[in-house]
Amino acid sequence: MAPGKEDHYLDLLSLFHTIFGGLTAFGSCLFLIHIFIGLAVVTGHFTEDSTTDAMPSLLGWLFVVIGTTLFVLGWTLAVCAIIAGRKLKHRKNRTFCMVVAAIECLNMPLGTLLGVFTLVALTQESVSARFQSSPFPESAP
């Protein structure tokens, strides 16, 4: 990393984390389709007769559970990415930002790129010093 450019790189990483969080939240909304299809199967909207069968009901609940789990995990990652972006902007909680960056590496390909660049930047000694001597005042509890 070029000397004196740390603030510029951290501000860019902050912006990219915020954009990544928004894209992740938007992409996670696609799992709502799975939830609604599963609920439609469970309530019988896809069957032609009124007889209940255990297999479609089980399949419907499987769609609901997996869709809900992935939706919640996606939104959790999105919120954490946005929070990490704000913390990078204010040079606070370097450890939190590193943990979020490591988790983002699991999200191919954009999350991997962002996570690796963030981890590389945050492991630099000059960047670490900026987090320890932050020019922004600490907020009182």
HUHUZI-V256677 format. One record per helix or strand. SS is the DSSP state (H for helix, E for strand). FROM is the first residue (numbers start at 0). LEN is the number of residues. If there is no record, write none. Layout:
{{SS | FROM | LEN} {SS | FROM | LEN}}
This chain:
{{H | 5 | 23} {H | 30 | 13} {H | 53 | 37} {H | 93 | 11} {H | 109 | 13} {H | 124 | 8}}
